[in-house]
Amino acid sequence: MIVLRVLIADDSEDDAMLIAYKVQRAGYTIEWHRVELESDFANALPRADLVICDYAMPAFSPERALAQIKASGRTTPLLLVSGVVGGEAAYRLVRAGAVGCVMKDKLDRLGPAIASALAAAT
């Protein structure tokens, strides 16, 4: 059994738990860790196969997460998950390196989005 190590950057523990649940419901066996600060993200990144990042956090941003990934030299895919991101902001983040965007009210789409993200990373 392959275990997918997921780093969830989200300021809401409840949202992170729901995301992890939806990823598991999509058929993935996961180990997950939630962070909401940039320093915690940098420390956890080397152990992640996939990053799922919220758009609106008070102390961290997906732009900073992408910068951390690039600075680390890793190719860990980052999937944006948000309840508030607009189309232009999502497009800008995908152009900056995010592999896709799933709205929080449509988390059933996480499975296909993760499959695409992992396929693109290999």
Secondary structure, DSSP 8 states (H G I E B T S, - for coil): ---EEEEEE-S-HHHHHHHHHHHHHTT--EEEEEE-SHHHHHHHGGG-SEEEEES--SS--HHHHHHHHHHHT----EEEEESS--HHHHHHHHHHT--EEEEGGGGGGHHHHHHHHHHHH-
